[in-house]
Amino acid sequence: MMKLILLYLIPILLFYGIITEPSFAQDKIEREFGIKENEVPKEARDWLYDAFESTRKIKWYKEVFESGFSYEAKFKLKGEFYSVEFDSLGRIEDVEIEMDFEKLPADLQNGLKVYLSTNYKSSDIKRVQIQYSGEPDDLEDFFDENSQEGIITRYEIEFIGPDETGGSQLWEGLFASDGQLIQKRKIIVSPSENLIF
């Protein structure tokens, strides 16, 4: 009797997405557009100017995706491109800094190369960002005082590789510091809607 229940239950759970593979999430479907600073929650603005006191020329965006929206601040600081994401209430989510693949630690580079060569016949890395997350105060202390306490460091890699049909697909992979894949999803964004600095 139990086998019969499982025989019918598993396909239903798979159909409704209750059982999923841990390294995959839904497709990344998003659209972002520029907004004025006064449209951003005060909590987000206050956190940003406390953490990055010398920042100038900040561009604010609203990012709309399948489950809601968020706010994003983009700016250049000391020659590096920053992207700071806040939730819909203005609470900090993470800070990403764009970097060259060659500047990643050697162990991480090797881990990423192994992952890509093992899982894709061909691939092309398009964008690499180091991602910092943690509690708001810990993140502020990290950027203000270089305090490492409570900081989670990950790496977000955008790359082109074949999809299940063999066609070319843009992917986003989130990796741990040791190169282990945490999450992967397809990026589905019209090129005209993808705003990059």
WOUR-V416063 format. One record per residue. RES is the residue in one small letter. OMEGA is omega as a letter, one per 40 degrees, with the letter a starting at -180 (none if undefined). Layout:
RES,OMEGA ; RES,OMEGA
This chain:
m,a ; m,i ; k,i ; l,i ; i,i ; l,i ; l,a ; y,a ; l,a ; i,i ; p,i ; i,i ; l,i ; l,a ; f,a ; y,i ; g,a ; i,i ; i,a ; t,i ; e,a ; p,a ; s,a ; f,i ; a,i ; q,i ; d,i ; k,i ; i,a ; e,i ; r,i ; e,i ; f,a ; g,i ; i,i ; k,a ; e,a ; n,i ; e,a ; v,i ; p,a ; k,a ; e,i ; a,a ; r,a ; d,a ; w,a ; l,a ; y,i ; d,a ; a,a ; f,a ; e,a ; s,a ; t,i ; r,i ; k,i ; i,i ; k,a ; w,a ; y,i ; k,a ; e,a ; v,a ; f,a ; e,a ; s,i ; g,a ; f,i ; s,i ; y,a ; e,i ; a,i ; k,i ; f,i ; k,a ; l,i ; k,i ; g,a ; e,i ; f,a ; y,i ; s,a ; v,a ; e,i ; f,i ; d,a ; s,i ; l,i ; g,i ; r,a ; i,i ; e,i ; d,i ; v,i ; e,i ; i,a ; e,i ; m,i ; d,i ; f,a ; e,a ; k,i ; l,i ; p,a ; a,i ; d,i ; l,i ; q,a ; n,i ; g,i ; l,i ; k,i ; v,i ; y,a ; l,a ; s,i ; t,a ; n,a ; y,i ; k,i ; s,i ; s,a ; d,i ; i,a ; k,a ; r,i ; v,i ; q,i ; i,a ; q,i ; y,i ; s,a ; g,i ; e,a ; p,a ; d,i ; d,i ; l,i ; e,i ; d,i ; f,a ; f,i ; d,a ; e,a ; n,i ; s,a ; q,a ; e,i ; g,a ; i,i ; i,a ; t,i ; r,a ; y,i ; e,a ; i,i ; e,a ; f,i ; i,i ; g,a ; p,i ; d,a ; e,i ; t,a ; g,i ; g,a ; s,a ; q,i ; l,a ; w,i ; e,i ; g,i ; l,a ; f,i ; a,a ; s,i ; d,i ; g,i ; q,i ; l,i ; i,a ; q,i ; k,i ; r,i ; k,i ; i,i ; i,a ; v,i ; s,a ; p,a ; s,a ; e,a ; n,a ; l,i ; i,i ; f,none
